[in-house]
Amino acid sequence: MPSSRNKNIDTLRQSFISVFHFPPSFSANKRRFIITCIAIICILYILSTVFYLLRRFNVHSGDFTLYYSIVSKTLDGQIPFRDFPIEYPVLSLIPILIPGLVNQLFSGSFESYCSLFVLQNILLCVLTGYVISRTRITGMESNNALLTYILFSVFSLPLYLYRFDAFPILLTSIVVFTIFTKPFISGMTWAASIMVKLYPIVMAPAVGLYFLINLLLKRGLAYLAGVILFSTISLAIILPITGPSIFNFAQPHQLRGIQLESIIGGLILLANKMNLIQVTITHNYGSFNIDSSISQGIVDFMKLGAGVIFLLIFLFQGWLFIKEKQLKGTVSQFNLILAITIWLLSFMIFNKVLSPQYILWLFPLISFLNRTIRIKFIVALMLTITIFPGWYHYLIQLNAFLVIMLNIRNFLLIWILSDTIKLMLHQVFNTEKDRSIPNRNP
């Protein structure tokens, strides 16, 4: 028994060490020094997350007040969407209302609702980890994926615990888990995730191309049938109660300006610190936005520019899938995961809004990618949490250090997108057997 325990501990230790990859020229002392420095940074960061958990809860009070208001109005007999507006898709009510219903059973308060919400998110986080541990993507070792996800979760607790995004993240992980083996279930889950939070809709082009070019028509039709069945049943139940107002949730998001933490927002703030442009920070539609003389022009340009970029991504991935099919006889599972990751990153980067919880959406995908991308993502995640909820009030005050930190985080996201595109190209055109890259079973 002790030997088995020691073996498990050694395996875990080797998994952590495997995160770091040093050139052969690095001496043992240099490697130990670098690992020690990284360990110290991680320990300091974890201590800071404890501080954020204990002292930065107030930055989440606005969201919890909104959630609690939805619960209170619903329990008073009002119908969501019909009697009062909600800025989220209809099934977002599930993670919002469940803690409220339990809270009502015990005649709880606002504080107890917040506690139950956090407990719910912990459960959803654990379930997501379980799904990731069970996911097999073309020979990828799921133990490393699970360890990566655990690291992501621990580093993001000051945010992960306080947003209902934990629910669509779980659903997205189930989509990835089932898409290659149970496409009907995957399609149903994908439809459900869109009705909780809209972002999984960007997976559609990559999934459609994968089934079509791989000639997996039966699986593709099963996936589509799952989407149609879940959507039809859900809307047939919900629409008679709420009416068509459930489709109006996106209006507040369309009216938003350029959000403070967005890619373009970070560049505008940087230009402001260089005295190139004057800006004013405003708060509306649930976020802090940038008002400047060029803001509206940029928003109008981004609407057109994003459409062009998404079309180019679609054509690029279609061409790449066709080349892989020609060269290797099949489009690999791993390339589908890369394609979905590219879509999600592009949606975040070429958007006027990049809320901090958007970073969490990538957990079920980045966990399966290579070491370099995961390390860069961890750094981006640490910077995100340091900015929000860490020292967000300084960013609102346009503190130069926070503006630089934001732009470094945004640059890392662009770098990760570039690395993911290069990895996808490598998957297709590399003819040598590479043990670090998964096999290509469809």
N, C-alpha and C positions, 0 to 999 in steps of 0.2 A: 504493500500500500504506500509506504513512504517513497519508494522508487518511482511509482506511478505519479505521485504528487510532484516530486522533483522534476520528472520528465515534463509535466504540464507547465510548471513554472519556467523551465528552460525554454520550452516552445514559445511561451508568451514573451520571454525576454528576447529571444531571437526575432520574433515578429516585430517588436519595437525597434530593435537594432536595424532590421532590414529596411526601415523607413529611410535610413541614411545610406547613401552610396558615394564612396570616396574614390578618387583616382588612385591607381596602384602606387603612384609616387608619394602619396601621403603616408608619413610615418605613423607608427602606432601612437606616439605621444601627441602628434598633431590631431589625429582622429579623436583621441580622448579629450583633448582640449576643446575641440569644436562641439563634440557631443555634450560636454559639461556646460559650455556656454548656452547651448540650445536648451538644455535641461533647466538651467537657472532662469532663462527667459520664460519658459513654459510654467515654471513654479510661480514666478512673479505674476504672470498673466492669470493663472488660476486664483491666486490670492486677490487679484484685482476683480475677478468675476464674483468672488465671495462678497467683496465690498459693494459691487454693483447690485447684487441680489439683496443685500441688506439695506443699502442706502439710496438706491436709484428706482425704487418701486414707483415713486411719484410720477415718473415719466410715462408709466403705463396706465395711470389713473384715468386718462381720457378714454382709452380703449375699453377699459373695464366699466367705466360709467356708461358708455354706449351699449356694451353687451348687457349690462344689468337693466338698462332702460328697456331694451328689447324684451327681456324676460318679464319685467314688471308689466309692461303693456299687454303682452300676450296672456299672462296669467289673469289680467283684469278683463279678459274677454275680447280684446281687440285682435283683429286679424292682420298679421304682418303683410306688408306690401299694399294691402287694400286700405287699411285704416291708418297706417303710418309708413313712411318710406324707409327702406333699408338699402344701404349702399353695397351690399354683397349679394351674390347669387342665392337662390332660394334654399338650397340644402346647407348653406352655412348656418342655418338655424339649428342644425343637429348639435354641433359642438358648443353652440351658445346656449341652447335651451336645456340640454341634459343636466349640466351643473345647477341650473336654476330650478329645475323640477325637483332634484334631490334636495337642494337648499330649502325649497318650500315645504317639503315633507317634515323637515326638522325646524321649521319656523326660523330659518336663519336670517342673517343680515347681509349687507353688502360685503363685509369682510369675509364672512364664511363662504359667500359665493365665489369670491376671488380664490380662496383656498381650495375649494372644490374644483374650480377651473384648472388650477395648477396641478392638482392630483390627476385630473383627467388627461392633461398633456403629458404627464410623466408616464401614464399607462400607454398613451398613443406612441410616445417615444420608444418605449420598451417593445411594443408590438412591431413598430417599424424596424427595429434592430433584429427582431426575430425573423421577419420576412426577408430582410437583407441576408441574414445568415443562411437562409434556405435557398436563396437565389443562385442559380448556376448559369453563367454566361460564358459559353464557349471555353470551358476549362479553367476559367478564372478562379483562384482560390478564395472562397467566400470568407475564410477566417480573416484574411487581410482586409477584405471589404468590411466585415463586421467591426474589426478593430478600428479601422478608419472612421466608420460611422460613430462609434462610441466616442472617439476623440472629437469629432465634429460636434456631437451633442453636448459633451462636457464643456467645450469651449464656447458654446452658444447658449448655455442655460439662461443667462440674463435676458435673452430674447425668446428662446424656444418655449419657455414655460408660460409666456404671457400672450401668445398669439394663437388664434384658432387654426393657423396654418399647419399645426401639427397634424390635423385631420387630413387635409389634402395631401400632405407629404406621405402619410401612411397609405392613402389610396394610390398615389403615384408609385410607391414601392411595390404594391400589389400588381399594378399594371405591368411593371418591369418583370416581376416574378412569374406572371402567368402568360405573358404575350407569346412566348415560344411554344408553350405546351397546352395552354387552355385559352385560346384566343377569344372564345365567346365570353368567358368570365372576365378576361382582360378588357374587352370592349365595354361590358357593363360597368366595370370599375372606372374606366376612363370617362365614360359619360357621367358617372356619379361625381368624379373629382372635378369636372368642369362645372357642375351645378353647385359645388362648394366654393371653388375659387377658379376663376376663368383661365388662369395661366396654362393648365395642361392642354388647352386647345392647340397650342403651338406644336404639339407632338404629331398632329395629324399628317402634315406633308411627309415627314420621315417614315412614319408607319405605313402610309399608303404606298409610297415608293418601294418600301421593303417588300411588302406582299406582292405588289404588281410585278416588279422586275425579277423577283425570285420565283415568279410563277406559282406562288403559294395561294392560289385563288380560293381554294376551299377554306383555308385558314383566314384569309382576308375577308371572305363573306361571313364566316362565323364571327369574326371581330365586329364587322359592320352590323350583323344581326344583334349582337349584344348591345351595341350602342343604340340601335333603333328601339329595341325592346325596352331597355331601361328608360330611355327618354320618353317613349310613348306612355308607358305605365305611370311614370312619375308625373308627367304633365296632365294626364287624364285625371289623376287624383288631385293635383294641386290647383290647376287652373279654375275649376268650378268654385274653389274656396277663395282664392286670391284675385282672380281675374287676370287680365294681361299685364297688370302693373309689375309683375315679377320680372318683366323684361326691361324695366326702366332703371335697374340698379347701376348701370354703367354711366348714367348721365353725370353724376358728380365727378367721376374720374375724367370724363371728357372736358369738363370745365376747369380742371386744375391747370395751373401754370407749370413752369419748369421747377421741379422739386429740387430742394437744396442738395440732396445727395446723388442726384443723377449724374451721368457722365458729362453731359453738356453743362449741367449746373455747376459741377466742380470746376470746369474750365472757365465758366463765367466768373466764379468767385476768385479764381487765380488771376484772371485779367483785372478784376477789381483791386486785388492786392498789389498789382503792378501799376495801379492808377491809370488803366486804360479805359475803364468804364465804371460808371456809378450804378450801384444796385441798392434795392430796398428789400428787406425780408418781410414777407407777409404770411399770415396764417389763414388759410381758407380750405374748405373741403377736406379737413382732417389732416393737413400736412403744411409744413413750412415751405413756401415757394419763393422764387426769385422774381422780382419785378425790376425791369430795366428797360431802356429805350429799344433794345434789340430783342427782347424776350418773345414778343408776339411773332416777329418775323422768323425767329428760329423755330418756334412751334409750328408755323405754317410750312416751313421748309422740311422739318422732320417728318411731317405727315406724308409728304411726297417721297422724301429720301428713304424712309423706312420701308415703304412699299417697294421701291426699286431694289433695295438691299435684300429684302425677303424673297423677291423674285429671283435674284441672282443666286441666293442660297439654294433655292429649290432646283434651279437649273444645274448648279454645281453638284449637288448631291445626286440628282438624277443621272448626270453624266458619270459620276464616280461609281454609283451602284451598277450601271450598265458595264463599265470597264471591269469592275470586279467580277461580275457575272461572266464576262467573256474570258477573262484571264484565269479564273479559279473555279468557274462552274457554279458558284453560289455567292450570294451576298451574306457576309458573316453576321452573326448575332451582335458581335462586339461593335461592328460598324454602325448598326442601327442605334446602339446606345450612344455612340459618338455623335451620330446625326441628330438625335434628340437633344443631346447636351448642347450642340451648336445652335439649335433653334432656340433653346431656352436662354442661353447666354446672349444671343443676338437680340432676343426680345427685351432683355434687361438693359443691354448696352445702348440700343438705338431707340430708347423710350425716354419720354420727358419725366417719367417717374421711376425712381429706383429706391423703394422703401427698404429699410434694413432687413425685414423678414424675407425679402425676395431671395437673399443669399441662401436661406434655409431650403428653398425649393430644390436646390441642386444636390442635396445630400444623397438621395437614392440613386444618383447617376455618377457623381464625382467619386463616390466610394469605390467604384469598379475601375476607375481609370489608373493610369500609371503613376509611379512614385513622384515624378517631377510635377505633374499637374496637381496631385494631392497636397504636396508641400506648399506650392504657391497658393492653393485654395485655403489652406490652414492659415497662412499669413494674412490673406485677404479677409478671412473670417475674424481673426483676432483684431485687425484694424477696424472692421465693421462694428464689433461689440465695443471696442474702445471709444469709437465715435458715438454710437448709440447702443445702449443707454449711458455709456461711460461719461463722456464730457460734451454732450450734445449742446448744452447751453453755451459753450464757448464757440461752437461752430455757428450757432445762430448769431452770436456777437461778431462773427467774421474774424475770429482769432487766426492769425497767419499759420501757426503750427497745425491747427486742426484742418485748415484749408489744404495745406500740403499733405497731411495724412490722408485726407479724403481723396486727393488726386492720385496718391500712391496706390490706395485701395482700388480705385477705378482703373488705373493702368494695369494692375495685376489681373483684373477681370478681362481686360482686352488681351493681355498676354496669354491667359488661360484659353481664351477663344482661339487665338492663333495656334497654340500648342495642340489643341483638340483637332483643328483642321489639318495640321501637319501629321498628327497621329493617324487620322483617317486616310490621308494620302499614303502614308507608310503601310497601312494595312492592305491597301490595294496593290501598290506597285513594288513592295518588298518581296522578292522571290525566295530569299533565304529564310530558313527556319529559325525563328527567334523564340526562345523559350519564355521570354518575358511578355510576349504577346499571345493572347489566347488563340486556340485553334479556330477553325472556320466552319464548324458545323452549323447548318441553318436552323 
